[in-house]
């Protein structure tokens, strides 16, 4: 047999071997199937209103959920977004995982989450006494160009303080009235903003008065989205410190 014939034959064998190896299924290398059926899932977001907290991690049935820590006044996931969990009774654990001396007790709680429903878990109070409130969100997509808003009062005070109203400059009226601490109102329609429509200014006031406690300038809701306006911080603290009383917003869709 000529040398060229031998080389050709050997080359064919090598190529065939490589093709065979490339077709072998590697265990553990399979591509994960895309999740497309969410009919058995509930959808959750977490808002951290616990004063001075900085390194919170969320676990559901013992499994970690967030990769980066959740700081004060932040939401997980970053809005507008939620994470999916299997419906039914789910055990939550929210804790600070710092290796230093811990001052924040872990929060452990469980809830029966309904399939296809939408929830917000509000964290509130102080670093040494954290609490949580779970609220089911009635998300309805408007058929017009409006947005939807609700108001959550999670201000902190060691002494009794007045309930509050929320006043809209754009609507020239109180849009929520007499809201006590830890209360979360229902959603209401609210005009969205655009290039031709001005943004809104919102005032938190002591109920029935013109005493302003916090202001949100330039509120610009996007059409068809649902927003939560949160009165947060320490009631007696004003200014720009991290725990000063403030009004802020986040969206849930």
C-alpha positions in Angstrom: 0.0 0.0 0.0 1.3 3.4 -1.0 2.2 5.9 1.8 -0.4 8.4 0.6 -3.1 5.7 0.8 -2.1 4.9 4.4 -2.2 8.5 5.5 -5.6 9.1 3.9 -7.0 6.0 5.6 -5.6 7.1 9.0 -7.0 10.6 8.6 -10.4 9.2 7.9 -10.3 7.1 11.0 -9.2 10.1 13.2 -11.9 12.4 11.8 -14.6 9.7 12.3 -13.4 9.3 15.9 -13.7 13.0 16.6 -17.2 13.1 15.2 -18.2 10.2 17.4 -16.8 11.8 20.5 -18.6 15.1 19.7 -21.9 13.4 19.6 -21.6 11.7 23.0 -23.9 13.4 25.6 -21.9 14.8 28.5 -23.8 14.3 31.8 -24.1 17.6 33.6 -23.6 19.7 30.4 -27.2 19.7 29.3 -28.8 23.0 28.6 -31.5 23.9 31.1 -35.0 23.9 29.8 -36.7 27.4 29.6 -39.4 27.9 32.2 -42.6 28.9 30.3 -45.4 27.7 32.6 -45.9 30.0 35.6 -49.5 28.8 36.4 -48.3 27.3 39.7 -46.1 30.2 40.7 -46.6 33.3 42.9 -44.7 36.5 42.3 -42.9 38.4 45.1 -40.9 41.5 45.7 -39.3 42.6 49.0 -39.0 46.2 50.1 -36.5 47.0 52.9 -37.8 49.8 55.2 -35.8 48.5 58.3 -33.9 51.5 59.6 -30.1 51.3 59.1 -30.1 47.7 57.8 -27.5 47.1 55.1 -26.8 43.4 54.4 -30.1 41.5 54.2 -30.3 38.2 52.3 -33.6 36.4 51.5 -34.1 32.6 51.7 -37.2 30.7 50.6 -37.5 27.2 52.0 -33.8 27.4 52.9 -32.6 28.4 49.4 -31.0 31.8 48.8 -32.9 34.2 46.5 -30.9 37.4 46.2 -27.3 37.4 45.0 -26.4 41.0 46.3 -27.4 42.1 49.7 -30.6 44.2 50.2 -29.9 47.6 51.8 -32.3 50.0 53.5 -34.8 51.6 51.2 -34.1 49.2 48.3 -36.3 46.5 46.7 -35.5 43.0 45.5 -35.6 42.5 42.7 -34.8 46.0 41.5 -38.1 47.4 40.2 -40.1 46.9 38.1 -39.6 43.2 38.6 -40.6 40.3 40.9 -39.3 36.8 41.6 -41.3 33.6 41.2 -41.8 31.0 43.9 -43.9 27.8 44.0 -47.4 28.6 45.4 -48.5 27.2 48.7 -47.0 27.6 52.2 -43.4 28.9 51.8 -41.0 29.5 54.6 -39.1 32.8 54.4 -35.9 33.8 56.3 -34.4 37.3 56.0 -31.2 37.9 57.8 -27.9 39.8 57.9 -25.1 37.4 57.0 -22.2 39.6 58.2 -19.4 37.8 59.9 -19.1 40.6 62.4 -21.2 40.8 65.6 -24.8 40.8 64.5 -27.3 43.3 65.9 -30.1 42.4 63.5 -32.2 39.4 64.6 -33.2 37.1 61.7 -36.9 37.2 60.6 -38.5 33.8 60.0 -42.0 33.6 58.8 -44.3 31.6 56.5 -47.3 32.4 54.3 -49.7 30.6 52.0 -48.9 32.2 48.6 -51.6 31.8 46.0 -50.8 30.7 42.4 -50.5 33.6 39.9 -50.9 36.2 42.7 -48.6 39.1 43.3 -47.1 40.1 46.7 -45.0 42.7 48.3 -43.2 41.9 51.6 -42.6 45.2 53.5 -39.7 45.1 56.0 -39.9 47.9 58.6 -39.1 49.1 62.1 -35.5 49.1 63.4 -32.3 47.1 63.0 -32.7 45.6 66.5 -36.4 44.9 66.1 -37.2 44.1 62.4 -40.7 43.3 61.4 -42.5 42.4 58.2 -45.9 42.7 56.6 -47.0 40.7 53.5 -49.5 42.5 51.2 -51.2 40.9 48.2 -51.0 43.3 45.3 -54.1 43.8 43.2 -52.3 44.5 39.9 -54.7 45.6 37.1 -53.3 47.0 33.9 -55.3 50.1 32.9 -56.9 50.2 29.5 -56.1 53.9 29.1 -52.9 55.9 29.6 -53.2 56.2 33.4 -51.0 54.6 36.1 -52.0 53.2 39.4 -50.7 54.2 42.8 -51.1 53.2 46.5 -49.6 54.6 49.7 -47.7 52.7 52.5 -47.1 54.4 55.8 -44.0 52.7 57.4 -42.6 55.7 59.3 -41.0 54.7 62.6 -41.6 56.4 66.0 -41.2 55.3 69.6 -44.1 57.7 70.5 -47.6 58.1 69.1 -47.7 60.3 66.0 -50.6 61.5 63.9 -52.0 59.6 60.9 -51.2 61.2 57.6 -52.7 62.4 54.3 -51.0 62.3 50.9 -51.6 65.5 48.8 -51.2 65.7 45.0 -50.3 69.1 43.5 -51.3 67.9 40.1 -54.8 66.9 41.3 -55.0 69.7 43.8 -56.4 67.3 46.4 -55.7 64.7 49.0 -55.5 61.4 47.3 -55.2 59.3 50.5 -56.4 60.4 53.9 -56.0 59.4 57.5 -53.5 56.6 56.9 -52.0 55.0 60.1 -48.6 53.5 60.5 -48.1 50.1 58.8 -51.2 50.6 56.7 -51.0 50.0 52.9 -53.9 51.4 50.9 -55.5 50.0 47.8 -54.4 51.1 44.4 -56.2 54.1 42.7 -55.8 55.5 39.2 -53.4 58.4 38.7 -52.5 60.4 35.7 -49.2 59.3 34.1 -46.5 61.7 33.0 -45.2 62.3 29.5 -43.3 64.9 27.5 -46.4 67.0 27.3 -47.8 66.4 30.7 -46.1 67.7 33.9 -44.8 65.6 36.7 -46.5 65.6 40.0 -45.4 66.9 43.5 -46.6 64.9 46.5 -46.8 66.0 50.1 -47.2 63.8 53.2 -49.1 65.9 55.8 -50.5 65.4 59.2 -54.1 64.4 58.7 -56.4 67.3 58.4 -53.7 69.9 58.4 -51.2 71.7 56.1 -48.2 70.5 58.2 -45.9 68.9 55.7 -43.8 66.0 56.8 -42.2 64.9 53.5 -42.2 65.9 49.9 -41.6 63.9 46.7 -40.8 66.2 43.8 -40.9 65.2 40.1 -43.0 62.1 40.5 -43.4 60.7 37.0 -45.4 57.6 36.8 -45.3 55.6 33.6 -48.6 54.6 31.9 -50.1 51.3 32.9 -47.6 50.7 35.8 -48.5 50.3 39.5 -46.5 52.3 42.0 -46.2 52.2 45.8 -45.4 55.5 47.6 -43.7 54.8 50.9 -43.5 57.2 53.8 -40.4 55.9 55.6 -37.6 56.7 58.0 -37.6 58.0 61.6 -40.5 60.5 62.2 -38.5 62.8 64.4 -35.5 63.0 62.0 -35.5 65.6 59.3 -33.0 66.6 56.7 -30.9 64.3 54.4 -29.6 61.6 56.8 -30.1 58.0 55.9 -33.0 57.5 58.4 -34.7 60.9 57.8 -38.4 60.8 57.1 -38.8 60.7 53.4 -41.4 59.8 50.7 -40.2 57.5 47.9 -41.7 55.3 45.3 -41.2 51.9 43.6 -43.2 50.0 41.0 -44.5 46.4 41.0 -44.9 45.9 37.2 
